[in-house]
Amino acid sequence: MAESTINKLFKKTKESSLLERANSIFVGGVNSPVRSMRSIGMKPLIIQKGKGSRVWNVEDKSYIDHVLSFGAMILGHDHLSVEHAIKEASERGWHFGMTTPAEIELAETIKRAIPFIEKIRFVNSGTEAVMGAVRLARGFTGRKKIVKFKHSYHGHADYLLVEGGSGLATLKIPLSKGVPEEFYEQTIIAEYGDQENIETIFKKNGEDIAAIIVEPVGGNYGVVPPNEKYLNYLRQITKQNQSLLIFDEVITGFRFGFGAVADLFGIKPDLICLGKIIGGGLPIGAFGGSDGIMQDLAPLGDVYQASTFAGNPIVMAAGKATLQELELIKGNYGSLTRYVHEITESLEEVCIEVGIGVNISRYRSMFSIKFEDQDMFPKFYKYLLEQGVLLAPSEYEANFISFAHSKEDIEETKEAILKAIKML
Ligand SMILES: *Cc1c(COP(=O)(O)O)cnc(C)c1O
């Protein structure tokens, strides 16, 4: 019997049979934990296509997408110029394990936007970017200790998973099993915004601290708006102690303008980590900084870092097309901020009206929603999904707006939110 006939006989939808297959082959049905939607009592979505601000599941139901691949799809889905770039690049073959013109072009485009990057290295994910930057910081300073902030996420490297933000927070895992204590002995956890705390840490460990790593705008414990004064203070104290300052801008790079938060605030970190947006939706990471530090990397220096697929020409082409587009429309970033304000203000209003306690966090084109009553979020989420609005499946994850979101999309999101709140 054909598969479709079997499915009809048992009244199985395409979605439910795919979910069954996903569950039998992937742990929790997924390849990355947040996608599982377990914490809100749901099954993973199976998405078959995306266009502009929307994605479609395998039953052809469409959703206005505020996940946007955790911020990566800032131009929306299937953007024409990115699609052309990918197609065109693929006609010349797709990987050589050698330098190609495309990676030089993307690197130069990034440098144009973030001028303090004198040298850059491409890798395949944000996690790898951070791992490379941290190893380089340790190699350059000859020191062991790394300071990270509670609840910030810097990828899944062993020594950075302590108090690791959204993914772990959602599953209520304080520390991943499988990471021996010895692996994070050199990691110091600090409280974001607390100067005294950092001063104490430096008094105790100053000579041993290789770097402070920070998300200049927090995107992994809900949205944590930046504290510019504090970031300046971090710049100052790291300099005083000959430690490096690493900005993890994997989410924030190119999210608020054609460039990095570092430039926005005029703070020059020693190293910057990039990812997500700069690959146009294909797997990428990068880290960069001044010549003086970067030249400690192999092949010039003794800090080893390598990868087979670094600088893949298709990824580079997608990244370059995305950044070129962002450079053209950089005057319009403000509209994304306005849309976030519209959505969050209307949510705030209705919550006050019906007496629901909610904490909304936002910064420019990112926002997160946390209800005072923990049981509310899963219900709220489901009601929104039924109405075709897709938010990040955890209160600890950020939501995003893309350049493909229209006024109508924002209206629809607002309407759906109003209805959902009234149904709570
Ligand atoms: C997503 C993210 C990472 C990890 O990037 P991957 O590509 O998922 O490995 C690192 N740091 C921050 C701030 C991130 O948001």
The ligand as an SDF file (V2000), in Angstrom:
LIG
                    3D

 15 15  0  0  0  0  0  0  0  0999 V2000
   23.6390   31.7500   19.0150 C   0  0  0  0  0  0  0  0  0  0  0  0
   24.7080   32.2640   19.8750 C   0  0  0  0  0  0  0  0  0  0  0  0
   25.9580   31.6160   19.9770 C   0  0  0  0  0  0  0  0  0  0  0  0
   26.2110   30.2780   19.3580 C   0  0  0  0  0  0  0  0  0  0  0  0
   26.1040   30.2730   17.9760 O   0  0  0  0  0  0  0  0  0  0  0  0
   25.8430   28.8880   17.2160 P   0  0  0  0  0  0  0  0  0  0  0  0
   25.9170   29.2580   15.7760 O   0  0  0  0  0  0  0  0  0  0  0  0
   24.4950   28.4120   17.6550 O   0  0  0  0  0  0  0  0  0  0  0  0
   26.9220   27.9580   17.6390 O   0  0  0  0  0  0  0  0  0  0  0  0
   26.9660   32.2270   20.6980 C   0  0  0  0  0  0  0  0  0  0  0  0
   26.7730   33.4050   21.3080 N   0  0  0  0  0  0  0  0  0  0  0  0
   25.5870   34.0520   21.2510 C   0  0  0  0  0  0  0  0  0  0  0  0
   25.4430   35.3740   21.9180 C   0  0  0  0  0  0  0  0  0  0  0  0
   24.5290   33.5020   20.5520 C   0  0  0  0  0  0  0  0  0  0  0  0
   23.3350   34.1140   20.5300 O   0  0  0  0  0  0  0  0  0  0  0  0
  1  2  1  0
  2  3  1  0
  2 14  2  0
  3  4  1  0
  3 10  2  0
  4  5  1  0
  5  6  1  0
  6  7  2  0
  6  8  1  0
  6  9  1  0
 10 11  1  0
 11 12  2  0
 12 13  1  0
 12 14  1  0
 14 15  1  0
M  END
$$$$
